[in-house]
Amino acid sequence: MSGAIAWGDALLRGMTLDEIAEVMGLSVPTLKRDWRRARAFLFDYLSA
């Protein structure tokens, strides 16, 4: 499962960041960093 799909699925299920990080095998800081990068990428892509 890709990270984006996992994130979307987890958010729709109401999971916390701690729960998402545990399921994905990541630390919370890594999860937050990846989320910031994904948001920045999407913002740039959609703004072009």
PDB file of N, CA, C, O and CB in Angstrom:
ATOM      1  N   MET A   1       0.855  -1.178   0.000  1.00  0.00           N
ATOM      2  CA  MET A   1       0.000   0.000   0.000  1.00  0.00           C
ATOM      3  C   MET A   1       0.894   1.233   0.000  1.00  0.00           C
ATOM      4  O   MET A   1       1.848   1.321   0.773  1.00  0.00           O
ATOM      5  CB  MET A   1      -0.969   0.003   1.228  1.00  0.00           C
ATOM      6  N   SER A   2       0.581   2.167  -0.860  1.00  0.00           N
ATOM      7  CA  SER A   2       1.401   3.374  -0.918  1.00  0.00           C
ATOM      8  C   SER A   2       1.129   4.240   0.293  1.00  0.00           C
ATOM      9  O   SER A   2       0.089   4.127   0.942  1.00  0.00           O
ATOM     10  CB  SER A   2       1.132   4.160  -2.211  1.00  0.00           C
ATOM     11  N   GLY A   3       2.097   5.119   0.589  1.00  0.00           N
ATOM     12  CA  GLY A   3       1.952   6.010   1.731  1.00  0.00           C
ATOM     13  C   GLY A   3       0.731   6.894   1.630  1.00  0.00           C
ATOM     14  O   GLY A   3       0.032   7.108   2.621  1.00  0.00           O
ATOM     15  N   ALA A   4       0.465   7.413   0.430  1.00  0.00           N
ATOM     16  CA  ALA A   4      -0.678   8.312   0.251  1.00  0.00           C
ATOM     17  C   ALA A   4      -1.992   7.591   0.513  1.00  0.00           C
ATOM     18  O   ALA A   4      -2.892   8.137   1.152  1.00  0.00           O
ATOM     19  CB  ALA A   4      -0.679   8.901  -1.160  1.00  0.00           C
ATOM     20  N   ILE A   5      -2.099   6.373   0.021  1.00  0.00           N
ATOM     21  CA  ILE A   5      -3.327   5.608   0.240  1.00  0.00           C
ATOM     22  C   ILE A   5      -3.463   5.264   1.717  1.00  0.00           C
ATOM     23  O   ILE A   5      -4.555   5.350   2.279  1.00  0.00           O
ATOM     24  CB  ILE A   5      -3.336   4.319  -0.619  1.00  0.00           C
ATOM     25  N   ALA A   6      -2.366   4.880   2.341  1.00  0.00           N
ATOM     26  CA  ALA A   6      -2.403   4.545   3.765  1.00  0.00           C
ATOM     27  C   ALA A   6      -2.822   5.745   4.595  1.00  0.00           C
ATOM     28  O   ALA A   6      -3.632   5.617   5.513  1.00  0.00           O
ATOM     29  CB  ALA A   6      -1.040   4.035   4.233  1.00  0.00           C
ATOM     30  N   TRP A   7      -2.275   6.912   4.277  1.00  0.00           N
ATOM     31  CA  TRP A   7      -2.639   8.141   4.988  1.00  0.00           C
ATOM     32  C   TRP A   7      -4.125   8.420   4.842  1.00  0.00           C
ATOM     33  O   TRP A   7      -4.822   8.639   5.833  1.00  0.00           O
ATOM     34  CB  TRP A   7      -1.822   9.334   4.465  1.00  0.00           C
ATOM     35  N   GLY A   8      -4.604   8.413   3.618  1.00  0.00           N
ATOM     36  CA  GLY A   8      -6.012   8.709   3.370  1.00  0.00           C
ATOM     37  C   GLY A   8      -6.929   7.745   4.091  1.00  0.00           C
ATOM     38  O   GLY A   8      -7.922   8.151   4.696  1.00  0.00           O
ATOM     39  N   ASP A   9      -6.597   6.480   4.024  1.00  0.00           N
ATOM     40  CA  ASP A   9      -7.396   5.457   4.685  1.00  0.00           C
ATOM     41  C   ASP A   9      -7.397   5.674   6.194  1.00  0.00           C
ATOM     42  O   ASP A   9      -8.443   5.609   6.840  1.00  0.00           O
ATOM     43  CB  ASP A   9      -6.867   4.057   4.345  1.00  0.00           C
ATOM     44  N   ALA A  10      -6.223   5.930   6.744  1.00  0.00           N
ATOM     45  CA  ALA A  10      -6.106   6.120   8.190  1.00  0.00           C
ATOM     46  C   ALA A  10      -6.853   7.365   8.652  1.00  0.00           C
ATOM     47  O   ALA A  10      -7.527   7.343   9.682  1.00  0.00           O
ATOM     48  CB  ALA A  10      -4.638   6.216   8.594  1.00  0.00           C
ATOM     49  N   LEU A  11      -6.736   8.437   7.898  1.00  0.00           N
ATOM     50  CA  LEU A  11      -7.418   9.674   8.286  1.00  0.00           C
ATOM     51  C   LEU A  11      -8.928   9.509   8.232  1.00  0.00           C
ATOM     52  O   LEU A  11      -9.643  10.014   9.096  1.00  0.00           O
ATOM     53  CB  LEU A  11      -6.987  10.828   7.382  1.00  0.00           C
ATOM     54  N   LEU A  12      -9.413   8.802   7.214  1.00  0.00           N
ATOM     55  CA  LEU A  12     -10.855   8.577   7.103  1.00  0.00           C
ATOM     56  C   LEU A  12     -11.379   7.692   8.228  1.00  0.00           C
ATOM     57  O   LEU A  12     -12.545   7.787   8.609  1.00  0.00           O
ATOM     58  CB  LEU A  12     -11.187   7.950   5.757  1.00  0.00           C
ATOM     59  N   ARG A  13     -10.528   6.846   8.748  1.00  0.00           N
ATOM     60  CA  ARG A  13     -10.926   5.964   9.856  1.00  0.00           C
ATOM     61  C   ARG A  13     -10.786   6.657  11.209  1.00  0.00           C
ATOM     62  O   ARG A  13     -11.161   6.090  12.235  1.00  0.00           O
ATOM     63  CB  ARG A  13     -10.084   4.684   9.842  1.00  0.00           C
ATOM     64  N   GLY A  14     -10.249   7.879  11.218  1.00  0.00           N
ATOM     65  CA  GLY A  14     -10.121   8.627  12.463  1.00  0.00           C
ATOM     66  C   GLY A  14      -8.945   8.210  13.327  1.00  0.00           C
ATOM     67  O   GLY A  14      -8.976   8.401  14.542  1.00  0.00           O
ATOM     68  N   MET A  15      -7.910   7.642  12.723  1.00  0.00           N
ATOM     69  CA  MET A  15      -6.743   7.218  13.488  1.00  0.00           C
ATOM     70  C   MET A  15      -5.904   8.425  13.908  1.00  0.00           C
ATOM     71  O   MET A  15      -5.882   9.448  13.223  1.00  0.00           O
ATOM     72  CB  MET A  15      -5.891   6.236  12.667  1.00  0.00           C
ATOM     73  N   THR A  16      -5.219   8.292  15.035  1.00  0.00           N
ATOM     74  CA  THR A  16      -4.315   9.338  15.502  1.00  0.00           C
ATOM     75  C   THR A  16      -2.979   9.208  14.777  1.00  0.00           C
ATOM     76  O   THR A  16      -2.704   8.190  14.141  1.00  0.00           O
ATOM     77  CB  THR A  16      -4.119   9.258  17.041  1.00  0.00           C
ATOM     78  N   LEU A  17      -2.148  10.249  14.881  1.00  0.00           N
ATOM     79  CA  LEU A  17      -0.813  10.182  14.278  1.00  0.00           C
ATOM     80  C   LEU A  17      -0.010   9.035  14.873  1.00  0.00           C
ATOM     81  O   LEU A  17       0.715   8.349  14.151  1.00  0.00           O
ATOM     82  CB  LEU A  17      -0.062  11.508  14.476  1.00  0.00           C
ATOM     83  N   ASP A  18      -0.128   8.818  16.171  1.00  0.00           N
ATOM     84  CA  ASP A  18       0.594   7.713  16.809  1.00  0.00           C
ATOM     85  C   ASP A  18       0.173   6.367  16.222  1.00  0.00           C
ATOM     86  O   ASP A  18       1.014   5.503  15.971  1.00  0.00           O
ATOM     87  CB  ASP A  18       0.355   7.723  18.326  1.00  0.00           C
ATOM     88  N   GLU A  19      -1.113   6.195  16.009  1.00  0.00           N
ATOM     89  CA  GLU A  19      -1.616   4.940  15.448  1.00  0.00           C
ATOM     90  C   GLU A  19      -1.155   4.760  14.005  1.00  0.00           C
ATOM     91  O   GLU A  19      -0.751   3.666  13.609  1.00  0.00           O
ATOM     92  CB  GLU A  19      -3.148   4.897  15.520  1.00  0.00           C
ATOM     93  N   ILE A  20      -1.215   5.823  13.227  1.00  0.00           N
ATOM     94  CA  ILE A  20      -0.780   5.750  11.829  1.00  0.00           C
ATOM     95  C   ILE A  20       0.704   5.415  11.758  1.00  0.00           C
ATOM     96  O   ILE A  20       1.117   4.561  10.973  1.00  0.00           O
ATOM     97  CB  ILE A  20      -1.066   7.081  11.094  1.00  0.00           C
ATOM     98  N   ALA A  21       1.508   6.091  12.582  1.00  0.00           N
ATOM     99  CA  ALA A  21       2.952   5.844  12.595  1.00  0.00           C
ATOM    100  C   ALA A  21       3.246   4.391  12.949  1.00  0.00           C
ATOM    101  O   ALA A  21       4.108   3.763  12.334  1.00  0.00           O
ATOM    102  CB  ALA A  21       3.652   6.784  13.591  1.00  0.00           C
ATOM    103  N   GLU A  22       2.543   3.862  13.926  1.00  0.00           N
ATOM    104  CA  GLU A  22       2.764   2.476  14.337  1.00  0.00           C
ATOM    105  C   GLU A  22       2.433   1.508  13.209  1.00  0.00           C
ATOM    106  O   GLU A  22       3.204   0.591  12.928  1.00  0.00           O
ATOM    107  CB  GLU A  22       1.926   2.145  15.574  1.00  0.00           C
ATOM    108  N   VAL A  23       1.295   1.708  12.564  1.00  0.00           N
ATOM    109  CA  VAL A  23       0.872   0.826  11.472  1.00  0.00           C
ATOM    110  C   VAL A  23       1.856   0.892  10.304  1.00  0.00           C
ATOM    111  O   VAL A  23       2.155  -0.125   9.679  1.00  0.00           O
ATOM    112  CB  VAL A  23      -0.542   1.203  10.994  1.00  0.00           C
ATOM    113  N   MET A  24       2.358   2.104  10.014  1.00  0.00           N
ATOM    114  CA  MET A  24       3.262   2.282   8.880  1.00  0.00           C
ATOM    115  C   MET A  24       4.719   1.979   9.232  1.00  0.00           C
ATOM    116  O   MET A  24       5.580   1.973   8.352  1.00  0.00           O
ATOM    117  CB  MET A  24       3.152   3.694   8.355  1.00  0.00           C
ATOM    118  N   GLY A  25       5.000   1.729  10.507  1.00  0.00           N
ATOM    119  CA  GLY A  25       6.364   1.424  10.922  1.00  0.00           C
ATOM    120  C   GLY A  25       7.275   2.637  10.900  1.00  0.00           C
ATOM    121  O   GLY A  25       8.470   2.516  10.632  1.00  0.00           O
ATOM    122  N   LEU A  26       6.713   3.814  11.181  1.00  0.00           N
ATOM    123  CA  LEU A  26       7.474   5.057  11.173  1.00  0.00           C
ATOM    124  C   LEU A  26       7.367   5.727  12.530  1.00  0.00           C
ATOM    125  O   LEU A  26       6.478   5.421  13.324  1.00  0.00           O
ATOM    126  CB  LEU A  26       6.977   6.002  10.059  1.00  0.00           C
ATOM    127  N   SER A  27       8.294   6.654  12.783  1.00  0.00           N
ATOM    128  CA  SER A  27       8.161   7.479  13.980  1.00  0.00           C
ATOM    129  C   SER A  27       7.206   8.624  13.664  1.00  0.00           C
ATOM    130  O   SER A  27       6.995   8.955  12.498  1.00  0.00           O
ATOM    131  CB  SER A  27       9.553   8.020  14.461  1.00  0.00           C
ATOM    132  N   VAL A  28       6.635   9.221  14.690  1.00  0.00           N
ATOM    133  CA  VAL A  28       5.718  10.346  14.485  1.00  0.00           C
ATOM    134  C   VAL A  28       6.437  11.513  13.808  1.00  0.00           C
ATOM    135  O   VAL A  28       5.875  12.111  12.890  1.00  0.00           O
ATOM    136  CB  VAL A  28       5.112  10.802  15.830  1.00  0.00           C
ATOM    137  N   PRO A  29       7.679  11.867  14.232  1.00  0.00           N
ATOM    138  CA  PRO A  29       8.367  12.956  13.528  1.00  0.00           C
ATOM    139  C   PRO A  29       8.581  12.668  12.035  1.00  0.00           C
ATOM    140  O   PRO A  29       8.453  13.572  11.210  1.00  0.00           O
ATOM    141  CB  PRO A  29       9.706  13.219  14.186  1.00  0.00           C
ATOM    142  N   THR A  30       8.902  11.430  11.689  1.00  0.00           N
ATOM    143  CA  THR A  30       9.076  11.063  10.281  1.00  0.00           C
ATOM    144  C   THR A  30       7.752  11.179   9.543  1.00  0.00           C
ATOM    145  O   THR A  30       7.707  11.678   8.419  1.00  0.00           O
ATOM    146  CB  THR A  30       9.638   9.631  10.151  1.00  0.00           C
ATOM    147  N   LEU A  31       6.698  10.731  10.156  1.00  0.00           N
ATOM    148  CA  LEU A  31       5.372  10.820   9.554  1.00  0.00           C
ATOM    149  C   LEU A  31       4.988  12.276   9.298  1.00  0.00           C
ATOM    150  O   LEU A  31       4.471  12.609   8.232  1.00  0.00           O
ATOM    151  CB  LEU A  31       4.328  10.147  10.455  1.00  0.00           C
ATOM    152  N   LYS A  32       5.242  13.142  10.280  1.00  0.00           N
ATOM    153  CA  LYS A  32       4.935  14.568  10.121  1.00  0.00           C
ATOM    154  C   LYS A  32       5.776  15.194   9.011  1.00  0.00           C
ATOM    155  O   LYS A  32       5.276  16.002   8.229  1.00  0.00           O
ATOM    156  CB  LYS A  32       5.169  15.316  11.441  1.00  0.00           C
ATOM    157  N   ARG A  33       7.057  14.820   8.944  1.00  0.00           N
ATOM    158  CA  ARG A  33       7.935  15.356   7.900  1.00  0.00           C
ATOM    159  C   ARG A  33       7.447  14.926   6.525  1.00  0.00           C
ATOM    160  O   ARG A  33       7.377  15.738   5.603  1.00  0.00           O
ATOM    161  CB  ARG A  33       9.390  14.893   8.119  1.00  0.00           C
ATOM    162  N   ASP A  34       7.111  13.655   6.388  1.00  0.00           N
ATOM    163  CA  ASP A  34       6.613  13.156   5.105  1.00  0.00           C
ATOM    164  C   ASP A  34       5.309  13.850   4.714  1.00  0.00           C
ATOM    165  O   ASP A  34       5.086  14.138   3.538  1.00  0.00           O
ATOM    166  CB  ASP A  34       6.404  11.635   5.168  1.00  0.00           C
ATOM    167  N   TRP A  35       4.457  14.116   5.688  1.00  0.00           N
ATOM    168  CA  TRP A  35       3.191  14.796   5.430  1.00  0.00           C
ATOM    169  C   TRP A  35       3.433  16.213   4.942  1.00  0.00           C
ATOM    170  O   TRP A  35       2.777  16.671   4.006  1.00  0.00           O
ATOM    171  CB  TRP A  35       2.322  14.812   6.687  1.00  0.00           C
ATOM    172  N   ARG A  36       4.390  16.924   5.585  1.00  0.00           N
ATOM    173  CA  ARG A  36       4.719  18.291   5.149  1.00  0.00           C
ATOM    174  C   ARG A  36       5.250  18.288   3.721  1.00  0.00           C
ATOM    175  O   ARG A  36       4.889  19.151   2.921  1.00  0.00           O
ATOM    176  CB  ARG A  36       5.757  18.930   6.097  1.00  0.00           C
ATOM    177  N   ARG A  37       6.101  17.324   3.399  1.00  0.00           N
ATOM    178  CA  ARG A  37       6.645  17.228   2.035  1.00  0.00           C
ATOM    179  C   ARG A  37       5.544  16.956   1.020  1.00  0.00           C
ATOM    180  O   ARG A  37       5.522  17.557  -0.054  1.00  0.00           O
ATOM    181  CB  ARG A  37       7.708  16.125   1.957  1.00  0.00           C
ATOM    182  N   ALA A  38       4.639  16.060   1.355  1.00  0.00           N
ATOM    183  CA  ALA A  38       3.545  15.723   0.437  1.00  0.00           C
ATOM    184  C   ALA A  38       2.634  16.924   0.211  1.00  0.00           C
ATOM    185  O   ALA A  38       2.214  17.189  -0.916  1.00  0.00           O
ATOM    186  CB  ALA A  38       2.730  14.538   0.984  1.00  0.00           C
ATOM    187  N   ARG A  39       2.331  17.647   1.281  1.00  0.00           N
ATOM    188  CA  ARG A  39       1.489  18.839   1.149  1.00  0.00           C
ATOM    189  C   ARG A  39       2.164  19.899   0.293  1.00  0.00           C
ATOM    190  O   ARG A  39       1.518  20.527  -0.546  1.00  0.00           O
ATOM    191  CB  ARG A  39       1.159  19.415   2.526  1.00  0.00           C
ATOM    192  N   ALA A  40       3.473  20.103   0.502  1.00  0.00           N
ATOM    193  CA  ALA A  40       4.208  21.098  -0.286  1.00  0.00           C
ATOM    194  C   ALA A  40       4.222  20.703  -1.757  1.00  0.00           C
ATOM    195  O   ALA A  40       4.037  21.549  -2.632  1.00  0.00           O
ATOM    196  CB  ALA A  40       5.653  21.254   0.239  1.00  0.00           C
ATOM    197  N   PHE A  41       4.442  19.416  -2.034  1.00  0.00           N
ATOM    198  CA  PHE A  41       4.450  18.931  -3.409  1.00  0.00           C
ATOM    199  C   PHE A  41       3.095  19.182  -4.073  1.00  0.00           C
ATOM    200  O   PHE A  41       3.025  19.702  -5.186  1.00  0.00           O
ATOM    201  CB  PHE A  41       4.800  17.431  -3.450  1.00  0.00           C
ATOM    202  N   LEU A  42       2.026  18.806  -3.380  1.00  0.00           N
ATOM    203  CA  LEU A  42       0.688  18.993  -3.948  1.00  0.00           C
ATOM    204  C   LEU A  42       0.367  20.467  -4.161  1.00  0.00           C
ATOM    205  O   LEU A  42      -0.229  20.826  -5.176  1.00  0.00           O
ATOM    206  CB  LEU A  42      -0.363  18.363  -3.042  1.00  0.00           C
ATOM    207  N   PHE A  43       0.748  21.314  -3.232  1.00  0.00           N
ATOM    208  CA  PHE A  43       0.511  22.746  -3.373  1.00  0.00           C
ATOM    209  C   PHE A  43       1.216  23.280  -4.615  1.00  0.00           C
ATOM    210  O   PHE A  43       0.621  24.001  -5.416  1.00  0.00           O
ATOM    211  CB  PHE A  43       0.988  23.499  -2.121  1.00  0.00           C
ATOM    212  N   ASP A  44       2.507  22.916  -4.769  1.00  0.00           N
ATOM    213  CA  ASP A  44       3.266  23.366  -5.941  1.00  0.00           C
ATOM    214  C   ASP A  44       2.661  22.828  -7.233  1.00  0.00           C
ATOM    215  O   ASP A  44       2.535  23.556  -8.217  1.00  0.00           O
ATOM    216  CB  ASP A  44       4.729  22.928  -5.829  1.00  0.00           C
ATOM    217  N   TYR A  45       2.290  21.561  -7.224  1.00  0.00           N
ATOM    218  CA  TYR A  45       1.743  20.922  -8.416  1.00  0.00           C
ATOM    219  C   TYR A  45       0.416  21.566  -8.824  1.00  0.00           C
ATOM    220  O   TYR A  45       0.185  21.837 -10.002  1.00  0.00           O
ATOM    221  CB  TYR A  45       1.550  19.419  -8.173  1.00  0.00           C
ATOM    222  N   LEU A  46      -0.438  21.804  -7.853  1.00  0.00           N
ATOM    223  CA  LEU A  46      -1.754  22.363  -8.154  1.00  0.00           C
ATOM    224  C   LEU A  46      -1.711  23.859  -8.446  1.00  0.00           C
ATOM    225  O   LEU A  46      -2.636  24.402  -9.050  1.00  0.00           O
ATOM    226  CB  LEU A  46      -2.691  22.103  -7.005  1.00  0.00           C
ATOM    227  N   SER A  47      -0.653  24.518  -8.024  1.00  0.00           N
ATOM    228  CA  SER A  47      -0.517  25.963  -8.258  1.00  0.00           C
ATOM    229  C   SER A  47       0.085  26.276  -9.618  1.00  0.00           C
ATOM    230  O   SER A  47       0.005  27.411 -10.087  1.00  0.00           O
ATOM    231  CB  SER A  47       0.336  26.588  -7.174  1.00  0.00           C
ATOM    232  N   ALA A  48       0.683  25.285 -10.251  1.00  0.00           N
ATOM    233  CA  ALA A  48       1.368  25.510 -11.531  1.00  0.00           C
ATOM    234  C   ALA A  48       0.393  25.653 -12.678  1.00  0.00           C
ATOM    235  O   ALA A  48       0.808  25.846 -13.821  1.00  0.00           O
ATOM    236  CB  ALA A  48       2.329  24.375 -11.823  1.00  0.00           C
TER     237      ALA A  48
END
